[in-house]
């Protein structure tokens, strides 16, 4: 594969590749592409069923909130911390 880069950009890419310790631009660009891919969720994408379940959970939570069944977040976190013996901050 060959990718054409304008001269001014090629100089920049070459200097960054050298500064990052790469022997050549091709290896540097491949590293950038693979590094970018690694930022994806390692669990992969949700299946349609998982997405539907997640949306249903969100809908239930919103309905509870709108019905006044919500709780103060700080109080809820303190309760969870207490149940699990976690250190609580003020």
C-alpha positions in Angstrom: 0.0 0.0 0.0 1.2 3.5 -0.7 -0.2 6.7 0.8 0.7 10.1 -0.6 1.3 12.9 1.9 1.9 16.5 0.9 5.6 17.5 1.4 4.9 19.8 4.4 3.0 17.1 6.2 5.5 14.4 5.2 8.3 16.4 6.9 6.2 16.7 10.1 5.3 13.0 10.0 8.9 12.0 9.5 10.1 14.2 12.4 7.5 12.8 14.7 8.3 9.3 13.7 12.0 9.9 14.4 11.2 11.7 17.7 9.1 8.7 18.8 11.9 6.3 18.0 10.6 4.7 14.9 13.1 3.7 12.1 10.6 4.6 9.3 7.4 6.4 8.7 5.5 3.3 7.6 6.0 1.6 11.0 5.1 4.9 12.8 1.9 5.3 10.8 1.0 1.6 11.4 1.6 2.1 15.1 -0.7 5.2 15.2 -3.5 3.3 13.4 -3.2 0.3 15.8 -3.0 2.6 18.8 -6.2 4.4 17.7 -8.0 1.1 17.4 -7.0 -0.1 20.8 -9.0 2.8 22.3 -12.2 0.9 21.4 -14.0 -0.9 24.1 -12.2 -4.2 24.6 -15.5 -5.9 25.3 -16.6 -5.1 21.7 -19.8 -3.7 20.5 -23.1 -4.5 22.2 -25.3 -7.0 20.5 -28.8 -5.9 19.5 -30.2 -7.8 22.5 -27.7 -6.1 24.9 -28.5 -2.7 23.5 -32.3 -3.3 23.9 -31.8 -4.4 27.5 -29.7 -1.3 28.2 -32.3 0.9 26.7 -35.1 -0.8 28.7 -33.0 -0.2 31.9 -32.6 3.4 31.1 -36.4 3.8 30.4 -37.2 2.1 33.7 -34.8 4.4 35.6 -36.2 7.5 33.9 -39.8 6.4 34.8 -38.8 5.9 38.4 -37.1 9.3 38.5 -40.2 11.0 36.9 -42.4 9.2 39.5 -40.4 10.8 42.3 -38.7 7.6 43.2 -35.2 9.0 42.8 -32.7 9.1 45.7 -30.1 11.6 46.6 -26.9 10.5 45.0 -24.6 11.3 47.9 -26.8 9.4 50.3 -27.0 6.4 48.0 -23.2 6.3 47.6 -22.7 6.6 51.3 -25.1 3.6 51.8 -23.3 1.5 49.3 -19.9 2.5 50.8 -21.2 1.5 54.3 -22.5 -1.8 53.1 -19.1 -2.7 51.6 -16.9 -1.3 54.3 -15.4 1.4 52.0 -13.8 4.5 53.3 -16.2 7.5 53.0 -15.1 11.0 52.4 -17.0 14.0 53.7 
